[in-house]
Amino acid sequence: MQAIGVIPRYGGVLIHDGWASYLAYEHCGHGRCGAHLLRELAFLVEVDGYPWAKNMKRLLQHTPARRSRGANAKRSVPASTTTSKNGTATS
């Protein structure tokens, strides 16, 4: 990583697998790769049976779909709300 010089000059957020070598780069932020995190949670569920890991895995898997559905949902205005001449909502 050091030899090619990309990470030492990078100032953003590194998304990685949690390999300890990445943590030596203190000049940038760090985030965990979602795929790696899901694999680690699956291991914790299968091998150790941790309920919290199962819940976290489910949350991480379903959050993007729920967010997408929420972003695409039509916003409705309650029937009792009207718009005045100046564009403000009134009830």
C-alpha positions as CSV (number, residue, x, y, z in Angstrom):
1,M,0.0,0.0,0.0
2,Q,2.8,2.4,0.9
3,A,4.8,1.6,-2.2
4,I,2.3,2.8,-4.8
5,G,1.6,6.0,-2.8
6,V,-2.1,6.2,-3.3
7,I,-3.4,5.9,0.3
8,P,-0.7,8.2,1.9
9,R,-1.9,11.0,-0.3
10,Y,-5.6,10.3,0.1
11,G,-7.7,12.5,2.4
12,G,-11.1,11.0,2.2
13,V,-12.7,8.0,3.9
14,L,-11.2,4.6,3.2
15,I,-13.8,1.8,3.0
16,H,-12.0,-1.5,3.8
17,D,-12.2,-4.9,5.3
18,G,-10.8,-3.9,8.7
19,W,-7.3,-5.2,8.0
20,A,-5.1,-3.6,10.7
21,S,-2.6,-2.2,8.2
22,Y,-5.2,0.3,7.0
23,L,-5.6,1.8,10.5
24,A,-2.1,3.0,10.4
25,Y,-3.3,5.8,8.0
26,E,-4.5,8.3,10.5
27,H,-4.9,11.2,8.1
28,C,-8.1,9.8,6.6
29,G,-11.4,8.4,7.9
30,H,-12.2,4.7,8.0
31,G,-15.3,2.8,7.2
32,R,-16.1,-0.9,7.1
33,C,-16.9,-2.6,3.8
34,G,-20.5,-3.8,4.0
35,A,-19.9,-7.2,2.3
36,H,-17.1,-7.9,4.8
37,L,-19.2,-6.9,7.7
38,L,-22.1,-9.1,6.6
39,R,-19.7,-12.1,6.3
40,E,-18.3,-11.5,9.8
41,L,-21.9,-11.2,11.2
42,A,-22.9,-14.4,9.4
43,F,-19.9,-16.2,11.0
44,L,-20.9,-14.9,14.4
45,V,-24.5,-16.2,13.9
46,E,-23.5,-19.6,12.5
47,V,-20.6,-20.4,14.8
48,D,-21.5,-18.6,18.1
49,G,-25.3,-18.1,17.6
50,Y,-25.2,-14.5,18.8
51,P,-28.8,-13.1,18.6
52,W,-27.5,-9.5,18.3
53,A,-25.4,-10.5,15.3
54,K,-28.4,-12.0,13.6
55,N,-30.4,-8.8,14.3
56,M,-27.6,-6.5,13.0
57,K,-27.2,-8.6,9.9
58,R,-30.9,-8.4,9.1
59,L,-30.9,-4.6,9.8
60,L,-28.0,-4.1,7.4
61,Q,-29.5,-6.2,4.7
62,H,-32.9,-4.5,4.8
63,T,-32.0,-0.9,5.4
64,P,-31.1,0.0,1.8
65,A,-34.4,-1.4,0.4
66,R,-36.4,0.4,3.1
67,R,-34.6,3.6,2.4
68,S,-35.2,3.3,-1.3
69,R,-38.9,2.6,-0.8
70,G,-39.1,5.7,1.4
71,A,-37.3,7.9,-1.0
72,N,-39.5,6.8,-3.9
73,A,-42.8,7.0,-1.9
74,K,-45.2,9.7,-3.1
75,R,-45.6,12.5,-0.7
76,S,-49.2,13.2,-0.1
77,V,-50.7,16.4,1.3
78,P,-53.5,15.9,3.8
79,A,-57.0,16.7,2.3
80,S,-57.5,19.4,5.0
81,T,-54.4,21.3,3.8
82,T,-54.7,24.0,1.1
83,T,-52.2,26.4,-0.4
84,S,-52.6,30.2,0.0
85,K,-51.8,32.7,-2.7
86,N,-48.3,33.3,-1.4
87,G,-47.5,29.5,-1.6
88,T,-47.7,28.7,2.1
89,A,-49.7,25.7,3.3
90,T,-52.7,26.4,5.5
91,S,-55.1,24.2,7.3
